[in-house]
């Protein structure tokens, strides 16, 4: 089969189309004829030699998500039949014509979506759903801050949070990405520079201002209707989904309310930051780090089932949708990596396999 292979650690030019052996499904596994996959930051890190693939998956073929058609089933596999459309996450190897995965990790593709559309769903939406609702326990009428709201996970999280009735503030370094995010329901947009610095100093002050303004408006509306609205002990945002990392940690602690929750998913701005533990204690905040790729099979299956239960109905109804910046043929994987590495994409960059 054809696959994109990482020939050595380096830039996008080390990605080469090669012929490799087709995988064979084992007990409880299915083989999927991949019609499309998508590019993720983890792929870029793996290509650069900074994020090795976990045991049991190809070390030199990137790709964490797929959409395609079941091609073969292994012994004891009963969940899927040959010819059914599926999508899902894998530990690697999805930049190829075929992948194998445990049958319980696969999820059906909504009938209204093409396989190209479906390829933009698994990593973004499963990550966002797990972070917001399993880890953060986001509730209706809470406020949420999303850093890098125009990214793949960011656009998924924005849509899921709005569908759950949250007030969403988003940060982004590109003004045009903030404008496109508004079209997806973003309530308040904050343009930031390096380190989360804004034109007025710090994103935390603007976040607190936007949340205060929203709470004042909802309190006034509740007063008119005779309803009540829960008010937190201290001003600030209820939850933060941090897809950036690095120096954003300090601003996050200032922006989050007392008893608020910070979920760290991405580290594009760096893996190290100074932590003001006095502020952490004062806020009684929770900071949680999360990643899907390194989890056990059982944990990945749990995440897939929760996504299937809560998000597939929203996709079926068109309440949320995958956001694709551009779709390129698999042979142009290097170009796709360049786009993502330069942050030129809004939503996902998809690779199609003819």
N, C-alpha and C positions, 0 to 999 in steps of 0.2 A: 504494500500500500504506500501511498505518498504521505509524507509527513514533513513538517518543518523541524529541523534538527539544529540544536545549539552546537556549533562545531568547536567552540572554545569560549571562554569568558571574554566579553567585550561589548561593543556597540551593536546597533541593529544589523550591521553588515555580517555578523557571525551567524545569522539565521539563514539556513540553506535548505531548499527542498530536496528531499532524499527519498529513496525507496527503502522501506524497512519491513520487517515481518509483521503480518497481521496478528493481533492479539487473539487468544483463544479464551472463551468464557469458561470459568471454573464453576464449581458447585455454588448455586445461589446467585450466579452472575448472569448478566445479559451483555451481548455485544451490540453496539449501536453504530449504524452507518451515519457518520456525522455529516450534516448538511451545513452547519455553521457553528462557529465558536466566537469568542470575543476576547479582547485584550484587557488584561488587568495589571495593576502595578506589580503584583507578585511575579508576573511573567518577565517584566523588565528587570526585576531584582535577580531572578533566576538566571536570566541571560547574562547578567553582569557578574555572575559568580558569587552573589551575596545572599542567596536564598535557595539552598539546595532542596530538591524534591524529597518528600518523605519516602520512607521505605515502601516498596511494593508498587511504585509507579515509575514510568520511564524517567531517567535522570536527565536526558538530553532533549526531550520533547515537551515544550511548555504547553500551557492551556489548562485552565481550571473549570471551564464550563462548556457545555455542548447543547445542541438541539439536533435531533435526527430521528431515525426510524430503527426500531428493533430489528436486528439482522439475524441474530441467533440467540438461543437461550442455553445456559448450562444445566447440568443435572440438578434436580431439586428446585429449579427456578419455576415459579408458578404465577407470579404477579402479572407478567406481560406476555403478549403473543407477538410473533413475528409480524412486522408490518405496522405496529402501533407507534404513534409519535410520542417521543419522550424528550425530556430535558433534565438537566441536573448539574451537580458539581462533582468534580473528580480531583484527585490530588495532583494531577498533571497528565500530560499526554493528549490533550484535546485538539492540538494543532495537527490533526491527522484524519485520514478517511474513516478510521474505525477506532473506537475505544471500548473497553470493558469496564463495567461497574456493577456493584451489588444491586440486585433488583429493587431493594427497598430504598435506595438513594435516588432512584429515578422518579420523576413526576410527569404526569400527563401534560401535553401541550394544549392549551385552550383552543377550541375549534376555530375561533375567529382569527387566530394569529398564524402567520407564516412561520416556518422554521427559522428564517432569518430574524424575525422579530423575537422569537422565543430564545434565541441564543444570547440576547441582551438581558435576559431576566435572571437566571439563577444566582450568579455571584452578587449582583446588586440587590436584588429583592430578598434573597434568603439572609444575606448579611444584615441588611437594614431591618428586616422583620425581627431577626434574632436579637439584634442590639436594642431596638426600641421597645419591644414587647416582652421578650423573655428576660433580658438583662436589666433594662431600665424600668419596665413595668409602666410605660407611658399611659396616662389616663386621659379621658375626655376633659376638655376645658383646662388642660395644663399647657404650659408654654415650653417650647423646644427651640434650642439654638443648634443649627447645623453648620459646621465649618466645611468649606468646599461644597456648597450646596449644588453646584453645577456639575459635579462629578457623577459617575455612574451610580455609586451608592447614595450620593447626595440627592439626586433626582428621585430615586426610588424611595428614600426615607421621607423626603418632602411629601410625596404623594400619599404614602401610607399614613404619615402623621396627620395630614389634612383629612383623610378619609376617617380617621379616628376622632376627629373633632378637636385637634390641638391648634394652638396659635404658634406659628413658625417664623422664626427669625433666621436669616441665612447670611453667611459671610462668603465673600469671593474676591479674588484679586482682579478679575476681569468684569468690567461694568456690563458688557454685553451678555455675560453669563447670568448676571443678576436679573437683567431684563427678561431673559428667556425663562428664568426661574419664577418670576412673577406670573407668567402665563400658566404655570403649573400650580399656582395657588399660594406662592410665598407671600406672607403678610408684611414682612419688613426686611429690607435689603440693606446690608452694610458692606460698603467697599473697603477692603483692607489692603495694606501693602505688606512688605516683608515683616515677619514677626507679629502680624495681626495689628499693626499700627494703622490708625485711620487719620483722616485729615484733622480731626479734633483731638487726637492723642491715643486713645485706647478703645478697642472694640467693646470692652466691658461696660463702659459708661453709656455707650449708645444702646447696647442690649438692654440694660436696666431701664433706660428711658423708654424704649419701645414697649417693654413689658408693662411698665407703669401706665403708659398711655392706653394700652389694651385693657388692663384691669380696670382702669377708671371708666372706660367706655362700657365694659361688660357689667360693671357694678351699677352704672347709671341705668342700663337697660334692665337689669335684674330688679332695681328699685321700682321702675315703672310698672313691671309685671308682678311685683310682690314676691319675686323669688330672691334667693340669697346666693351669694357667690363666695366660695372658700377663699380666704385671704391668707397667704403664707406669713410666717413670723417676720421674715426679713425680705426686703426687695430683691428681685433677681429672677432668673429663669429657672423653671422646675428641672429641666433636663438639658444636657449638652451632648450632642453626638459629634465627637472630634475625629475628623478624617485627615487631620493635618499633623498633630503632635508638636514636638519641639517646644518653642517658646510660648505656644498658645496656652500651655498649662497654667501659667501665672494669671493670664486674663480670664481663663475659665473659672478659677477659684474666686476671682472678684465678681464675675458675672453670675455665678450660680447662687440661688437662694439658700437660706438655711435648710438643711436636710435635703438639698438637691442632689441629683445624680449626674455624674460625668462618665460617659462611655467612650473609651479611646479605641478606635479601630484602625486608623492610618497614621503613618509616621513620615510623610513626605517632607516635612520640615525638620526632621531629625528625631533621633531616638532618645535624646537626653535633654533634661530641663531641670531647673532649680525648683524645688518644692518648698513653699512656705507652710510648714506644718502648723504654725500658729493659726494661719488662716483656715487650714483644713479642719483643725479642732474647733475653731470658732464657728465655722459654718456647719459642722457636723455632717459634712458632705461625704458622699460615696464616690470613689473613683474605681472604675472597672475596666480592665483591659480585655479585649476579646479578639479571637482569630478563629476562622473555621478550618483552615487547611490542616492544622496540627491535631485536630480533635480525633477521638476514637471513632470507629465505624458506628457504634451505637449512638454516640452524640450527634454525628452527622445525619443519621437516619431520623433521630428525634427532631432536628432542625428542619429536615425536609418535610416531615409529617406536619409540623406546626405551620410551615409555609403553605403546604397543600390545603390544610384546613382553613386558614385565615385569608390567604392572599389569592389563591386560584379563583374563588368566587368573585373577587374584585376584578381580576383580569377577565373573567368570563363576562362580567357586566360592563366592562369598559370603564370602570371607576378609576382604575390606575392602568398605566400602560408603559411598556419599555420605551426608553428614549434612546434613539440611535443617531449618532452624529454622522457617521459614514460607514458604509459597508464596502469592503475591498475583497478581492479574491485572495485565497490562502497564499498564493505565490508572492503577494505584496505584503507579507507579514512584517518585513523590515520597515516599510513605509508606515504601516499601522503603529509600530512601536515608536517611530519618530514623532507621530502626531500626539500620542499619549504622553511621551516623555516631555514634549514641549508644551503640554497643557493646552493644546489647541482644540480639544474636543469638548462638546457639551453633551453629556451622557456617554453612551458606549461606542466604541469602535469595534465593528463586527468583521469577522473573516468568513467568507463563504467558500464552500468546498463543492466544486462541480462534479 
